[in-house]
Amino acid sequence: MANILFIDRGIPNIGIAYMSSYLNKHNHNVHYFRASLKSMFVPNLEIEIDSYITDVLHEKVDIFCISIMAINWSWVKEKVKILKQKYPSIPVLVGGPFATTSPDVILNYSEVDYVCIGDGEKPLLDIANSIDLGSLSTDIVDICNISFKDNNVPVIKDMTFYVNNLDDYPFPDFSIFEGQFSKHYFKYPGIITSRGCPFSCTYCTCPGLKEIYSKVGNFVRQHSVEYMIEYLSKLKIDYGCKSFIVNDDIFFLNKEWLRKFAHEYKKKVNIPITCLGNPNCVDDEVATLLHEVGCKLVIFGLQSGSEAVRRKIKRFETNQKVIQMANSFKKANVHFSINHIFDFPFEDIKSIYESACLYNEIRPNMIDPFSLVYFPKAEIVKDAVQLGYLTKKEEELIELGEVSGQVNPYNTKRDSNYKRYNLFYNMIPLMPKAFVDFILVSQERFIKFSKLLSYMPGFTAAFVKLILAFKNRTQFIQLSFLPDLIYYFKRKLLCK
């Protein structure tokens, strides 16, 4: 049996849970190390992988596996370098969305041996079987979806395999995360009912993934209702779950599926959920069905309240449709939030003002603003170069995975509108509509009021989010870091 060690950071990765159950089913040993458990709270603390292997596993590792998005690539490079210095003979496999869209970038990094493109369950099983036989170095050429190096030269292979029926996979293995996370994550676990997104938003990596998957089958796939009800019932019994966070790109894409799911879920599971959605998939019936399953909050990644901006990012919801969506949710008594992205290269004060006006009209329960992050292979990178907001050099760096979080370092041609207007957007649901109408009577008054708010301390927006989270009973999402912090210090005390 091969010994596979996944290294990860942040919250439990559902993709790793799927691969763990699949590999365990085929008699391989799967382990999990949360590399960021301590580094989340103690800056510059090096990875403690050596002590984990010697003191916890008590056995050798045959392969290190890491699943990443582009935003984590800098972190992965740092950790993989440490791994290879300590364990030069153990191969490193990298998978995930960034690996799928940019395998050449990752393989050009000397410390990475293999890259998995697309679904990782079967390719990793084939690797584990080859490790058992001692023939990995020769078998790797024929293992599906795995790119590799031949004499240090990257050999990039096309994606040739994927599973159309997700029910062929066993239930995700949440037990692999035990001992690495606080109980909070098991009380409020993240789950998925589907893989893939049908839309083509220009700021997202999904269009690139969709193009790769289209060569072998459908990018969007969904578990059957029967599979999900049995799985969620088991999860609820095993961990005493209080709510599920559904991380599908669009949870209610298929209305017929949702009808059947709502009926069975209410009878057999019946605990609250939160989920993601798209306004174009909403009508009164969908809102009512979500109410029936006890939906606490639906998060809509609208990204702008300006129709002109949304057309440029290939989001084609009309404002009338957004208003209809809001009315449907209010009639069904289902809370919803809006995600908004600042700093699009074609953004102007008119679109920012229009967004604020629309949001005050629909009155979401929460608004969560972000600053645009340019991801590799995202169409908006080309738009930003053409409009002069990015240089060709910056484009090259982005395609190499040099991206970072909240306020984008590549918005070099202007100050961030996120910094100017973030707090006001956050506060819209907290302020009376009439008062916001008074502020929005003109662009000039809106700008002046936002400027006044910009003098508030930086933590004010987080404080507003917390107030709204408690008001909407979703504080288990916003406060997930607190159980982690307590859990970390408990472990520190027990280790002494």
C-alpha positions as CSV (number, residue, x, y, z in Angstrom):
1,M,0.0,0.0,0.0
2,A,1.3,3.4,-1.0
3,N,1.5,6.2,1.7
4,I,0.2,9.4,0.3
5,L,0.5,12.7,2.2
6,F,-1.6,15.7,1.3
7,I,-0.3,19.1,2.4
8,D,-2.8,21.9,2.5
9,R,-3.6,25.2,4.2
10,G,-6.8,27.0,5.3
11,I,-10.1,25.3,5.5
12,P,-10.8,21.6,4.8
13,N,-10.4,20.9,1.1
14,I,-13.4,18.9,-0.2
15,G,-11.3,17.7,-3.2
16,I,-8.8,16.1,-0.9
17,A,-11.7,14.4,1.0
18,Y,-12.9,12.9,-2.3
19,M,-9.5,11.6,-3.2
20,S,-8.9,10.2,0.3
21,S,-12.0,8.1,0.2
22,Y,-11.3,6.9,-3.4
23,L,-7.7,5.9,-2.5
24,N,-8.8,4.3,0.8
25,K,-11.3,2.2,-1.1
26,H,-8.5,0.9,-3.2
27,N,-6.4,0.0,-0.1
28,H,-3.9,2.9,0.0
29,N,-3.0,4.9,3.0
30,V,-3.9,8.6,2.9
31,H,-2.7,11.2,5.4
32,Y,-3.2,14.9,5.7
33,F,-1.1,17.7,7.1
34,R,-2.4,21.2,7.6
35,A,0.7,23.2,7.0
36,S,-0.8,26.6,8.0
37,L,-2.2,25.6,11.4
38,K,0.5,27.5,13.2
39,S,1.6,29.9,10.5
40,M,-1.9,31.3,10.4
41,F,-1.1,32.8,13.8
42,V,2.6,32.9,14.1
43,P,4.3,34.9,11.2
44,N,7.3,33.3,9.4
45,L,7.0,30.0,11.2
46,E,8.5,27.2,9.0
47,I,6.6,24.1,8.1
48,E,6.9,21.3,10.7
49,I,6.4,18.5,8.3
50,D,9.4,16.5,9.6
51,S,8.0,16.2,13.1
52,Y,4.6,15.3,11.7
53,I,6.1,12.4,9.7
54,T,8.3,11.1,12.5
55,D,6.0,11.7,15.5
56,V,2.5,11.2,14.1
57,L,2.8,9.0,11.0
58,H,5.7,6.8,12.2
59,E,6.1,5.7,8.6
60,K,7.7,6.7,5.3
61,V,5.9,8.9,2.8
62,D,5.8,7.7,-0.9
63,I,4.5,10.9,-2.4
64,F,3.6,14.5,-1.4
65,C,0.4,15.9,-2.9
66,I,-0.7,19.5,-2.9
67,S,-3.9,21.0,-4.4
68,I,-3.8,24.7,-5.3
69,M,-5.4,27.7,-6.8
70,A,-3.2,30.4,-8.4
71,I,-3.6,32.6,-5.4
72,N,-1.7,30.0,-3.3
73,W,1.2,29.3,-5.8
74,S,3.7,31.5,-4.0
75,W,3.0,29.7,-0.8
76,V,3.3,26.3,-2.5
77,K,6.6,27.2,-4.0
78,E,8.0,28.1,-0.6
79,K,6.8,24.9,1.1
80,V,7.8,22.6,-1.7
81,K,11.3,23.9,-1.6
82,I,11.5,23.0,2.1
83,L,10.1,19.6,1.3
84,K,12.7,18.9,-1.4
85,Q,15.5,20.0,0.8
86,K,14.5,17.6,3.5
87,Y,13.1,14.7,1.3
88,P,14.8,15.0,-2.1
89,S,13.8,11.5,-3.2
90,I,10.1,11.8,-2.5
91,P,8.1,13.0,-5.6
92,V,5.8,16.0,-5.3
93,L,2.5,16.1,-7.2
94,V,0.6,19.3,-7.6
95,G,-3.1,19.4,-8.7
96,G,-6.1,21.8,-8.6
97,P,-7.4,24.6,-10.8
98,F,-4.1,26.4,-11.4
99,A,-2.4,23.1,-12.2
100,T,-5.1,22.3,-14.7
101,T,-4.9,25.6,-16.5
102,S,-1.2,26.2,-16.2
103,P,0.7,22.9,-15.9
104,D,3.7,24.3,-17.7
105,V,4.2,27.0,-15.2
106,I,4.2,24.6,-12.3
107,L,6.4,22.0,-14.0
108,N,9.0,24.7,-14.8
109,Y,9.5,24.9,-11.0
110,S,12.4,22.5,-10.3
111,E,11.0,21.1,-7.0
112,V,7.7,19.8,-8.6
113,D,7.8,16.4,-10.2
114,Y,4.3,15.8,-11.5
115,V,1.2,17.9,-12.3
116,C,-2.4,16.5,-12.4
117,I,-4.8,18.1,-14.9
118,G,-8.5,17.8,-14.1
119,D,-10.1,15.2,-11.8
120,G,-7.4,13.7,-9.6
121,E,-9.0,10.5,-8.2
122,K,-8.0,8.0,-10.9
123,P,-4.7,9.5,-11.9
124,L,-3.6,9.5,-8.3
125,L,-4.8,5.9,-7.8
126,D,-2.7,4.9,-10.9
127,I,0.3,6.6,-9.4
128,A,-0.2,4.9,-6.0
129,N,-0.5,1.5,-7.8
130,S,2.7,2.1,-9.7
131,I,4.5,3.1,-6.5
132,D,3.4,-0.3,-5.0
133,L,4.9,-2.0,-8.0
134,G,8.1,0.1,-8.0
135,S,7.5,1.1,-11.6
136,L,6.4,4.8,-11.3
137,S,9.3,6.2,-13.3
138,T,8.3,4.1,-16.3
139,D,4.5,4.0,-15.8
140,I,4.2,7.8,-15.5
141,V,4.2,8.2,-19.3
142,D,0.9,6.3,-19.6
143,I,-0.9,7.6,-16.5
144,C,-3.9,9.7,-17.6
145,N,-4.0,13.4,-16.9
146,I,-0.5,13.5,-15.4
147,S,2.2,15.7,-16.9
148,F,5.8,15.1,-15.9
149,K,9.5,15.8,-16.6
150,D,11.7,13.9,-19.0
151,N,15.4,14.8,-18.1
152,N,14.1,17.9,-16.5
153,V,12.1,18.9,-19.6
154,P,8.4,19.3,-18.9
155,V,6.1,16.9,-20.8
156,I,2.6,18.4,-20.9
157,K,-0.2,15.9,-21.6
158,D,-3.8,16.7,-22.4
159,M,-6.6,15.8,-20.1
160,T,-8.0,12.4,-21.4
161,F,-10.0,11.1,-18.5
162,Y,-12.7,12.3,-16.2
163,V,-15.8,10.9,-14.5
164,N,-19.2,12.0,-15.9
165,N,-21.2,10.3,-13.1
166,L,-20.0,11.8,-9.8
167,D,-21.9,9.1,-7.9
168,D,-19.2,6.7,-9.0
169,Y,-17.0,8.3,-6.3
170,P,-17.4,7.2,-2.7
171,F,-18.5,9.7,-0.1
172,P,-15.8,12.3,0.7
173,D,-13.7,11.3,3.7
174,F,-14.0,14.0,6.3
175,S,-12.2,11.9,8.9
176,I,-8.9,12.8,7.2
177,F,-9.2,16.3,8.7
178,E,-9.7,15.1,12.2
179,G,-6.9,16.3,14.6
180,Q,-6.0,19.1,12.2
181,F,-9.0,21.4,12.6
182,S,-11.3,22.6,15.4
183,K,-14.7,20.9,15.8
184,H,-16.2,24.1,14.3
185,Y,-15.4,22.9,10.7
186,F,-17.2,19.6,11.4
187,K,-20.3,21.3,12.8
188,Y,-20.5,23.6,9.8
189,P,-18.8,21.6,7.0
190,G,-18.3,22.8,3.5
191,I,-19.9,20.4,0.9
192,I,-20.5,20.3,-2.8
193,T,-23.3,18.7,-4.8
194,S,-21.8,19.5,-8.2
195,R,-18.6,20.3,-10.0
196,G,-18.1,23.1,-12.6
197,C,-19.8,26.3,-13.6
198,P,-21.6,26.9,-16.9
199,F,-20.9,30.7,-17.1
200,S,-18.0,32.5,-18.6
201,C,-17.2,35.5,-16.4
202,T,-14.1,37.2,-17.6
203,Y,-12.5,37.6,-14.2
204,C,-12.8,33.9,-13.4
205,T,-10.7,30.9,-14.2
206,C,-13.8,28.7,-14.9
207,P,-14.0,29.5,-18.6
208,G,-10.4,28.2,-19.0
209,L,-11.3,25.0,-17.1
210,K,-14.5,24.6,-19.1
211,E,-12.5,24.7,-22.3
212,I,-10.1,22.0,-21.1
213,Y,-12.9,19.8,-19.9
214,S,-14.9,20.2,-23.1
215,K,-12.4,18.0,-24.9
216,V,-13.5,15.0,-22.8
217,G,-17.0,15.7,-21.6
218,N,-19.2,18.1,-19.6
219,F,-17.6,20.5,-17.2
220,V,-20.7,20.7,-15.1
221,R,-21.7,17.5,-13.3
222,Q,-24.0,16.9,-10.3
223,H,-24.5,14.2,-7.8
224,S,-27.9,12.5,-7.7
225,V,-30.3,13.6,-5.0
226,E,-30.1,10.0,-3.5
227,Y,-26.3,10.2,-3.2
228,M,-26.4,13.6,-1.5
229,I,-29.2,12.8,1.0
230,E,-27.4,9.6,2.1
231,Y,-24.1,11.4,2.4
232,L,-25.4,14.4,4.3
233,S,-27.4,12.2,6.6
234,K,-24.2,10.3,7.4
235,L,-22.3,13.5,7.9
236,K,-24.9,14.8,10.2
237,I,-24.9,11.7,12.3
238,D,-21.0,11.3,12.4
239,Y,-20.3,14.9,13.4
240,G,-23.5,16.4,14.8
241,C,-23.6,19.0,12.0
242,K,-25.6,22.1,12.7
243,S,-25.5,23.6,9.1
244,F,-24.0,22.8,5.7
245,I,-22.1,25.4,3.6
246,V,-22.8,24.4,0.0
247,N,-19.8,25.5,-2.1
248,D,-21.2,24.7,-5.6
249,D,-20.6,27.6,-8.0
250,I,-24.4,27.6,-8.6
251,F,-26.3,25.4,-6.1
252,F,-29.8,25.7,-7.8
253,L,-28.8,25.5,-11.5
254,N,-31.2,22.6,-12.0
255,K,-34.6,23.4,-10.7
256,E,-36.0,19.9,-11.1
257,W,-33.1,18.6,-9.1
258,L,-33.7,21.2,-6.4
259,R,-37.4,20.2,-6.2
260,K,-36.6,16.6,-5.5
261,F,-33.7,17.6,-3.2
262,A,-35.8,19.9,-1.1
263,H,-38.5,17.3,-0.6
264,E,-36.0,14.6,0.6
265,Y,-33.7,17.0,2.5
266,K,-36.5,18.3,4.6
267,K,-37.7,14.8,5.6
268,K,-34.3,13.2,6.2
269,V,-31.7,15.8,7.0
270,N,-33.4,19.1,7.9
271,I,-30.6,21.4,9.1
272,P,-29.9,24.8,7.6
273,I,-27.7,25.5,4.6
274,T,-26.0,28.5,3.0
275,C,-25.2,28.4,-0.7
276,L,-24.1,30.3,-3.8
277,G,-26.4,31.3,-6.6
278,N,-26.9,33.3,-9.8
279,P,-29.8,35.8,-10.2
280,N,-30.7,34.3,-13.6
281,C,-31.5,31.0,-11.9
282,V,-34.0,32.5,-9.5
283,D,-37.8,32.7,-9.6
284,D,-40.5,32.5,-6.9
285,E,-40.4,28.7,-6.9
286,V,-36.7,28.5,-6.4
287,A,-36.8,30.9,-3.5
288,T,-39.7,28.9,-1.9
289,L,-37.7,25.7,-2.3
290,L,-34.7,27.2,-0.7
291,H,-36.9,28.4,2.2
292,E,-38.1,24.8,2.6
293,V,-34.6,23.4,3.0
294,G,-33.9,26.0,5.7
295,C,-31.5,28.2,3.7
296,K,-30.0,30.8,5.9
297,L,-28.2,32.8,3.2
298,V,-27.7,32.8,-0.6
299,I,-24.6,34.5,-1.8
300,F,-24.9,36.1,-5.2
301,G,-21.6,37.0,-7.0
302,L,-23.2,39.8,-8.9
303,Q,-19.9,41.8,-8.9
304,S,-21.5,45.0,-10.1
305,G,-24.8,46.9,-9.9
306,S,-24.0,48.5,-13.3
307,E,-25.4,46.6,-16.4
308,A,-22.7,48.2,-18.5
309,V,-19.9,46.8,-16.3
310,R,-21.6,43.4,-16.1
311,R,-21.9,43.1,-19.9
312,K,-18.1,43.7,-20.1
313,I,-17.4,40.9,-17.7
314,K,-19.9,38.6,-19.4
315,R,-22.5,38.6,-16.7
316,F,-25.8,39.3,-18.5
317,E,-28.3,39.7,-15.7
318,T,-30.4,42.8,-16.2
319,N,-31.1,45.1,-13.3
320,Q,-34.8,44.2,-13.6
321,K,-33.9,40.5,-13.1
322,V,-31.8,41.4,-10.1
323,I,-34.7,43.3,-8.6
324,Q,-37.1,40.3,-9.4
325,M,-34.6,38.0,-7.6
326,A,-34.6,40.2,-4.5
327,N,-38.4,40.4,-4.5
328,S,-38.6,36.6,-4.8
329,F,-36.3,36.0,-1.8
330,K,-38.0,38.6,0.3
331,K,-41.4,37.0,-0.3
332,A,-40.0,33.6,0.6
333,N,-38.2,35.1,3.7
334,V,-34.8,33.9,2.5
335,H,-31.8,36.1,3.2
336,F,-29.3,36.9,0.5
337,S,-26.0,38.7,0.1
338,I,-24.2,40.4,-2.8
339,N,-20.6,40.0,-3.6
340,H,-19.2,43.1,-5.4
341,I,-15.8,43.6,-7.1
342,F,-14.1,47.0,-7.2
343,D,-11.3,48.0,-9.5
344,F,-12.3,46.6,-12.8
345,P,-10.2,48.3,-15.5
346,F,-13.3,49.9,-17.1
347,E,-14.9,51.0,-13.8
348,D,-15.7,54.6,-13.2
349,I,-17.5,56.7,-10.6
350,K,-20.8,56.4,-12.6
351,S,-20.8,52.6,-12.3
352,I,-19.8,52.7,-8.7
353,Y,-22.7,55.1,-8.0
354,E,-25.2,53.0,-10.0
355,S,-24.2,49.9,-8.1
356,A,-24.8,51.7,-4.8
357,C,-28.2,52.8,-6.0
358,L,-29.2,49.3,-7.1
359,Y,-28.0,47.7,-3.9
360,N,-30.1,50.2,-1.8
361,E,-33.1,49.4,-4.0
362,I,-32.9,45.6,-3.5
363,R,-31.6,45.9,0.1
364,P,-29.5,42.7,0.4
365,N,-28.9,41.4,4.0
366,M,-25.2,41.7,3.4
367,I,-22.8,43.2,0.9
368,D,-19.3,41.8,0.6
369,P,-16.9,43.9,-1.5
370,F,-13.6,42.8,-2.9
371,S,-10.9,44.3,-5.0
372,L,-10.3,42.6,-8.4
373,V,-7.6,39.9,-8.4
374,Y,-6.2,39.1,-11.9
375,F,-5.9,35.4,-12.3
376,P,-3.9,33.5,-14.9
377,K,-5.9,32.7,-18.1
378,A,-8.7,35.1,-17.1
379,E,-9.9,37.1,-20.0
380,I,-10.0,40.3,-18.1
381,V,-6.2,40.3,-17.9
382,K,-6.1,41.0,-21.7
383,D,-8.8,43.7,-21.2
384,A,-6.6,45.4,-18.5
385,V,-3.5,45.4,-20.8
386,Q,-5.5,46.9,-23.7
387,L,-6.9,49.6,-21.5
388,G,-3.5,50.4,-20.1
389,Y,-4.1,49.3,-16.5
390,L,-1.6,46.5,-16.8
391,T,1.7,46.4,-18.6
392,K,2.8,43.4,-20.6
393,K,5.4,42.6,-17.9
394,E,2.6,42.5,-15.3
395,E,0.6,40.3,-17.6
396,E,3.5,37.9,-17.8
397,L,3.9,37.8,-14.0
398,I,0.1,37.1,-13.6
399,E,0.3,34.2,-16.0
400,L,3.2,32.8,-13.9
401,G,0.9,32.8,-10.9
402,E,2.2,35.9,-9.2
403,V,-1.2,37.0,-7.8
404,S,-2.3,38.0,-4.4
405,G,-5.4,38.8,-2.4
406,Q,-7.8,41.5,-1.4
407,V,-6.2,44.8,-2.9
408,N,-4.5,43.8,-6.1
409,P,-0.8,44.9,-6.4
410,Y,-1.2,45.3,-10.2
411,N,-3.8,48.1,-10.0
412,T,-0.9,50.4,-10.5
413,K,-2.5,53.1,-12.7
414,R,-4.8,54.5,-10.0
415,D,-5.8,54.3,-6.4
416,S,-8.1,51.4,-5.4
417,N,-11.8,52.2,-5.4
418,Y,-12.1,49.4,-2.9
419,K,-10.3,51.5,-0.4
420,R,-12.6,54.5,-1.1
421,Y,-16.0,52.8,-1.1
422,N,-15.7,49.4,0.7
423,L,-17.0,50.7,4.0
424,F,-20.0,52.5,2.5
425,Y,-21.1,49.4,0.5
426,N,-20.7,47.3,3.7
427,M,-22.9,49.7,5.6
428,I,-25.8,49.9,3.1
429,P,-27.7,46.9,4.7
430,L,-27.1,48.4,8.1
431,M,-28.4,51.9,7.4
432,P,-32.1,52.8,6.9
433,K,-33.1,52.9,3.2
434,A,-34.3,56.5,3.5
435,F,-30.9,57.6,4.9
436,V,-29.0,55.9,2.1
437,D,-31.5,57.5,-0.4
438,F,-30.5,60.9,1.1
439,I,-26.8,60.1,0.5
440,L,-27.4,58.9,-3.0
441,V,-29.5,61.9,-4.1
442,S,-26.4,62.8,-6.2
443,Q,-23.0,61.4,-7.1
444,E,-21.3,64.4,-5.4
445,R,-23.0,63.7,-2.1
446,F,-22.2,60.0,-2.4
447,I,-18.5,60.8,-3.0
448,K,-18.3,63.2,-0.1
449,F,-20.0,60.8,2.4
450,S,-17.7,57.9,1.2
451,K,-14.7,60.2,1.7
452,L,-15.8,60.9,5.2
453,L,-16.1,57.2,6.0
454,S,-12.6,56.6,4.6
455,Y,-11.2,58.3,7.8
456,M,-12.7,55.5,9.9
457,P,-10.3,52.8,11.3
458,G,-9.5,50.0,9.0
459,F,-11.3,47.4,11.2
460,T,-14.6,49.2,10.9
461,A,-15.8,47.3,7.8
462,A,-15.0,44.0,9.6
463,F,-17.0,45.2,12.6
464,V,-19.9,46.0,10.3
465,K,-19.7,42.6,8.7
466,L,-19.8,41.0,12.1
467,I,-22.9,42.9,13.2
468,L,-24.7,41.9,10.0
469,A,-23.5,38.3,10.4
470,F,-25.1,38.0,13.9
471,K,-28.2,39.8,12.6
472,N,-28.5,37.2,9.8
473,R,-27.4,34.3,12.0
474,T,-24.4,33.4,9.8
475,Q,-21.7,34.3,12.3
476,F,-20.4,30.7,12.1
477,I,-18.9,31.6,8.7
478,Q,-17.4,35.0,9.7
479,L,-16.1,33.7,13.0
480,S,-14.5,30.5,11.9
481,F,-11.1,31.8,12.7
482,L,-11.9,32.0,16.5
483,P,-12.4,28.3,17.0
484,D,-9.2,27.8,15.0
485,L,-7.3,30.1,17.3
486,I,-8.6,28.5,20.4
487,Y,-7.8,25.0,19.0
488,Y,-4.3,26.1,18.2
489,F,-3.6,27.3,21.7
490,K,-5.1,24.2,23.2
491,R,-2.8,22.1,21.2
492,K,0.2,24.2,22.2
493,L,-0.7,23.7,25.9
494,L,-1.2,20.0,25.5
495,C,2.2,19.6,23.7
496,K,4.0,21.2,26.6
